[in-house]
Amino acid sequence: MHNRMIDKDKLTDPAEYIIIGGGPAAICAVAKIYGSGISGNQIVWIDPQFKVGDFGTKLSVGSSVPGNTSVESYQKVNDAIYTLLPGCAPTAETKFEMLDLPPNTTCPLKIAAQPLQHITDNLRKLVCAVEGIITEIEQAKDGLRLEIKLPDGTINHLITKRIILATGAEPRTLELPNYITVIDPNIAFIESELAQYLEKNPNIKTVAVIGSSHSAALATMHLLKAGIHVIQFMNKEYKFATPAIASDGTRYTQFDNTGLKGEVAKFTQQLLNDTSAGLGKYTGKWECYIGDDVDILLKTYLPECTHAVACIGYLPANRLKINGLPLSEFKHDKITTQMMGKDGKHIPGIFGIGVAFPLEVKAISGEIEPAVGVGKFWGNMNDRILAQWRNYPADIFVHTVPGHSLFLKQEEAQPDQAKKVAPKIRAKL
Ligand SMILES: Cc1cc2nc3c(=O)[nH]c(=O)nc-3n(C[C@H](O)[C@H](O)[C@H](O)COP(=O)(O)OP(=O)(O)OC[C@H]3O[C@@H](n4cnc5c(N)ncnc54)[C@H](O)[C@@H]3O)c2cc1C
């Protein structure tokens, strides 16, 4: 495959797309962009490992995070990719554990990761796949310039017209008193990892779980099952993903993206019923405090705990800079995927997807939720989003950083052309 990396000063031939990240969101994006007819030479795909991102690594170790997505909906995405790109389909010899499971059951992420790894291995052969970490993106007059750190430590450079950031997210952290030891949520999400942690720390008796999401309920479930006393702090009550029927008869799932699902929902519903009736084996083992101001609750009840798990959402992983600023200084448009500065000005040619930059979807019942998960990434990366990326006026790069000016890609472009284009583009920002 064409090598697009070269010394910084010699970059002249921008790729059409660079996709950063190797998780489910990036896999969907590379498959859809390549499947839309863009030549593999024009698509550069970058990840340090190509092991299906956090989905296939951190969240798939040991007994793995138990997923809340049905086998059927993973399989729908896999089948859609095989149809679009037959070279990614499994051969007769390929065995995925998922294929032996009933379609309506859920499965651990490590099982769902197997076909995604197979797709990755084949998709890498179709595009310019490069192992490495992007450290810098810079808007330059001839395109978006990227600095890449290769596995051997050397630094190289790339140039492109468009970048799709699918760089994943990290759990949001919370400042807690010094007497509290913070447990990484990824440990509490995986039963076998938690068992090992508790074996190494046998004196743990009471753990605080902060949050009211599916992840918080999962951490609570694993801690209770391991015999730990849990004090949970929530700013709102649990929501459950519930089958519903709209007024026109359409069937849908209320709180599909943010509600509790599967085994975790079943366990939590039982826990709520049992504890309110003073029954069940976890009564007295689980205390739950709900209030608008969690800080006040923490001041009162946290001293009873030695450890805490904070499940309070995610922030984009912050491993690269754009125009010298960390990724935390940017946000994204939840309808178009366009990246923006904190002032709301678009950064032309840079788009964000995946758990770090989720699209927002409106359910039939009206609630607006972030669309996260393999099926959501695939389904929502629709023709509108692909057109948004493709139709981006790739030959014109606008500096949105204050003090920078607009210019055209072609060195020979007339200055008055730039003046004419400027108001049109600026109106779009
Ligand atoms: C408790 C829990 C339950 C879940 N249950 C489900 C479920 O039921 N169904 C489901 O579909 N999903 C589930 N998930 C997974 C969820 O969908 C994740 O959000 C998903 O892995 C995100 O995919 P992603 O592609 O956005 O990011 P990731 O999988 O995190 O991938 C990001 C990739 O980008 C790379 N990267 C980052 N920065 C750079 C850089 N500068 N240069 C190069 N590469 C870079 C990283 O190395 C990584 O490989 C669950 C997650 C959790 C925590």
The ligand as an SDF file (V2000), in Angstrom:
LIG
                    3D

 53 58  0  0  0  0  0  0  0  0999 V2000
  -19.5440   -0.8330   31.0550 C   0  0  0  0  0  0  0  0  0  0  0  0
  -19.5280   -0.8090   29.5530 C   0  0  0  0  0  0  0  0  0  0  0  0
  -20.4680   -1.5520   28.8620 C   0  0  0  0  0  0  0  0  0  0  0  0
  -20.4700   -1.5290   27.4690 C   0  0  0  0  0  0  0  0  0  0  0  0
  -21.4000   -2.2610   26.8050 N   0  0  0  0  0  0  0  0  0  0  0  0
  -21.4420   -2.1890   25.4570 C   0  0  0  0  0  0  0  0  0  0  0  0
  -22.4320   -2.9010   24.7120 C   0  0  0  0  0  0  0  0  0  0  0  0
  -23.2600   -3.6080   25.2600 O   0  0  0  0  0  0  0  0  0  0  0  0
  -22.4410   -2.7610   23.3610 N   0  0  0  0  0  0  0  0  0  0  0  0
  -21.5380   -1.9950   22.6930 C   0  0  0  0  0  0  0  0  0  0  0  0
  -21.6160   -1.8980   21.4750 O   0  0  0  0  0  0  0  0  0  0  0  0
  -20.5610   -1.3560   23.3680 N   0  0  0  0  0  0  0  0  0  0  0  0
  -20.4980   -1.4350   24.7170 C   0  0  0  0  0  0  0  0  0  0  0  0
  -19.5050   -0.7930   25.3900 N   0  0  0  0  0  0  0  0  0  0  0  0
  -18.3960   -0.2010   24.6330 C   0  0  0  0  0  0  0  0  0  0  0  0
  -18.7190    1.1550   24.2030 C   0  0  0  0  0  0  0  0  0  0  0  0
  -19.5000    1.1560   23.0490 O   0  0  0  0  0  0  0  0  0  0  0  0
  -17.4210    1.8850   23.9550 C   0  0  0  0  0  0  0  0  0  0  0  0
  -17.8340    3.1410   24.1240 O   0  0  0  0  0  0  0  0  0  0  0  0
  -16.7170    1.6420   22.6000 C   0  0  0  0  0  0  0  0  0  0  0  0
  -15.6100    0.8200   22.7660 O   0  0  0  0  0  0  0  0  0  0  0  0
  -16.1860    2.9360   22.0400 C   0  0  0  0  0  0  0  0  0  0  0  0
  -15.6460    2.7420   20.7740 O   0  0  0  0  0  0  0  0  0  0  0  0
  -14.7520    3.8650   20.0960 P   0  0  0  0  0  0  0  0  0  0  0  0
  -14.3820    3.3380   18.7690 O   0  0  0  0  0  0  0  0  0  0  0  0
  -15.4330    5.1760   20.1720 O   0  0  0  0  0  0  0  0  0  0  0  0
  -13.4760    4.0110   21.0410 O   0  0  0  0  0  0  0  0  0  0  0  0
  -12.3860    2.9420   21.5610 P   0  0  0  0  0  0  0  0  0  0  0  0
  -12.8760    1.5470   21.5110 O   0  0  0  0  0  0  0  0  0  0  0  0
  -11.9560    3.4260   22.9050 O   0  0  0  0  0  0  0  0  0  0  0  0
  -11.1810    3.1220   20.5520 O   0  0  0  0  0  0  0  0  0  0  0  0
  -10.3910    4.2720   20.4930 C   0  0  0  0  0  0  0  0  0  0  0  0
   -9.0730    3.9270   19.8400 C   0  0  0  0  0  0  0  0  0  0  0  0
   -8.4090    5.1290   19.4670 O   0  0  0  0  0  0  0  0  0  0  0  0
   -7.0270    4.9820   19.7000 C   0  0  0  0  0  0  0  0  0  0  0  0
   -6.4320    6.3080   19.8510 N   0  0  0  0  0  0  0  0  0  0  0  0
   -6.7080    7.2540   20.7730 C   0  0  0  0  0  0  0  0  0  0  0  0
   -5.9390    8.3570   20.5760 N   0  0  0  0  0  0  0  0  0  0  0  0
   -5.1690    8.0860   19.4990 C   0  0  0  0  0  0  0  0  0  0  0  0
   -4.1630    8.8310   18.8230 C   0  0  0  0  0  0  0  0  0  0  0  0
   -3.8240   10.0680   19.2110 N   0  0  0  0  0  0  0  0  0  0  0  0
   -3.5400    8.2620   17.7640 N   0  0  0  0  0  0  0  0  0  0  0  0
   -3.8850    7.0040   17.3410 C   0  0  0  0  0  0  0  0  0  0  0  0
   -4.8470    6.2600   17.9630 N   0  0  0  0  0  0  0  0  0  0  0  0
   -5.4750    6.7970   19.0210 C   0  0  0  0  0  0  0  0  0  0  0  0
   -6.9740    4.1520   20.9840 C   0  0  0  0  0  0  0  0  0  0  0  0
   -5.7070    3.5490   21.1370 O   0  0  0  0  0  0  0  0  0  0  0  0
   -8.1040    3.1600   20.7290 C   0  0  0  0  0  0  0  0  0  0  0  0
   -7.5930    2.0380   20.0480 O   0  0  0  0  0  0  0  0  0  0  0  0
  -19.4910   -0.7860   26.7790 C   0  0  0  0  0  0  0  0  0  0  0  0
  -18.5450   -0.0560   27.4910 C   0  0  0  0  0  0  0  0  0  0  0  0
  -18.5490   -0.0540   28.8530 C   0  0  0  0  0  0  0  0  0  0  0  0
  -17.5250    0.7450   29.6040 C   0  0  0  0  0  0  0  0  0  0  0  0
  1  2  1  0
  2  3  1  0
  2 52  2  0
  3  4  2  0
  4  5  1  0
  4 50  1  0
  5  6  2  0
  6  7  1  0
  6 13  1  0
  7  8  2  0
  7  9  1  0
  9 10  1  0
 10 11  2  0
 10 12  1  0
 12 13  2  0
 13 14  1  0
 14 15  1  0
 14 50  1  0
 15 16  1  0
 16 17  1  0
 16 18  1  0
 18 19  1  0
 18 20  1  0
 20 21  1  0
 20 22  1  0
 22 23  1  0
 23 24  1  0
 24 25  2  0
 24 26  1  0
 24 27  1  0
 27 28  1  0
 28 29  2  0
 28 30  1  0
 28 31  1  0
 31 32  1  0
 32 33  1  0
 33 34  1  0
 33 48  1  0
 34 35  1  0
 35 36  1  0
 35 46  1  0
 36 37  1  0
 36 45  1  0
 37 38  2  0
 38 39  1  0
 39 40  1  0
 39 45  2  0
 40 41  1  0
 40 42  2  0
 42 43  1  0
 43 44  2  0
 44 45  1  0
 46 47  1  0
 46 48  1  0
 48 49  1  0
 50 51  2  0
 51 52  1  0
 52 53  1  0
M  END
$$$$
